Amino acid sequence: MATTAEVAIMEALFGHLATLALVPVHTIAWPNVPFTPPGNQRYLRVQFVPNVANRLLISSDGPHQLLGLLQVSIYDTKGQGEGRARETAGLVAAHFPPDFKIHNAPVTVRITKRPDVADLIVEDAAIQIPVMISWECWA
């Protein structure tokens, strides 16, 4: 169980991503966890990117608005076009609809807008399409 809002937010987002059912199944490279990409280079890579804390109330012990991104990068086989990877990116984006709320005591994380699906990035061994999921939490 999380003891800070920062960990509770991260766990809420990671937990919801883990419920995404993709066919075929894509393994997930979680931050700071050993990972070896599969031979076909089809997997998801996750980055938790907290941003700013806004103090909108006068009370010093009042809740703050915490903002950030969850970036989920879709990796796929190089040289096969981008349609399959972009389809997976769309499924990831649809899994985090606008105003969707994820509860993980003591916080509730809200997805603030439709996730952004970025342009194709060609790497040495694979292609990548990042999906940026914007979130906010009052804690």
Secondary structure, DSSP 8 states (H G I E B T S, - for coil): --SSHHHHHHHHHHHHHHT---SS--EEE-TTS-----TT--EEEEEEEEEEEE--SS-TTS--EEEEEEEEEEEEETTS-SHHHHHHHHHHHHTS-TT-EEEETTEEEEE-S--EE---EE-SSEEEEEEEEEEEEE-
